[in-house]
Amino acid sequence: MIATGKLFIDADAFVALYNPIDSNHLKAVECFEIIEKRNLSLFTSELVLMEVSTVLTNKAKELSKDRIQKIIFDLSNSDLTVLRLESHIYRKAVDKLHLQTTRNINIFDCYHMTQVLIEGIGVIFSFDKGYKKNKFILLSDLV
């Protein structure tokens, strides 16, 4: 399924999982159930966790502040490898951003595309089609 055994989980996958009214909630639950059954090395980033916290706070009004804080705490202390923010990756992401032809791909996406390449991670779990436009393999393509 995943050649490298490495999977990067982006913010929108976590948001969809924890926000029951998200349009991708059921797909996210299904994908996380599949992930649990596989022997994969799971990655995310500090930037993803900050984005998850922000999006859930702003859009998931049915989740309490305490619930959102617990989600971030639990993800930060789970078996996930949380990749740190690094300035050299940011500089490369800015360069990648200038190559984009649509405004649907933002600096967060460019940062993660750059980080995934550097880390040798083969697949991204995201519902964002911008990754596919940039020739990345999405988990949804494999399940």
Long-range contacts (C-beta under 8 A, 24 or more apart in sequence): 1-38, 1-142, 1-143, 2-38, 2-40, 2-122, 2-123, 2-142, 3-122, 4-120, 4-121, 4-122, 4-123, 5-39, 5-40, 5-41, 5-122, 6-40, 6-41, 6-43, 6-119, 6-120, 6-121, 6-122, 6-123, 7-35, 7-40, 7-41, 7-42, 7-43, 7-121, 7-122, 7-123, 7-124, 7-125, 7-139, 8-43, 8-44, 8-112, 8-115, 8-116, 8-119, 8-121, 8-123, 8-124, 8-125, 9-42, 9-43, 9-44, 9-48, 9-80, 9-124, 9-125, 9-126, 10-44, 10-48, 10-112, 10-124, 10-125, 10-126, 10-128, 10-131, 11-48, 11-51, 11-52, 11-55, 11-108, 12-126, 12-127, 12-128, 13-125, 13-126, 13-127, 14-44, 14-48, 14-52, 14-71, 14-75, 15-52, 15-55, 15-56, 15-59, 15-60, 16-127, 18-52, 18-56, 18-60, 18-63, 18-71, 19-56, 19-59, 19-60, 19-62, 19-63, 20-62, 21-60, 21-62, 22-60, 24-127, 27-127, 27-140, 28-127, 30-143, 31-125, 31-139, 31-140, 31-143, 34-143, 35-125, 35-139, 41-81, 42-79, 42-80, 42-81, 43-80, 43-81, 43-82, 43-83, 43-119, 43-121, 44-75, 44-80, 44-81, 44-82, 44-83, 45-82, 45-83, 45-84, 45-85, 45-111, 45-112, 45-115, 46-82, 46-83, 46-84, 46-85, 47-85, 47-108, 47-111, 47-112, 48-112, 49-75, 49-76, 49-82, 51-108, 83-115, 83-119, 89-114, 89-115, 89-118, 100-130, 102-130, 102-133, 104-129, 104-130, 105-130, 105-133, 105-134
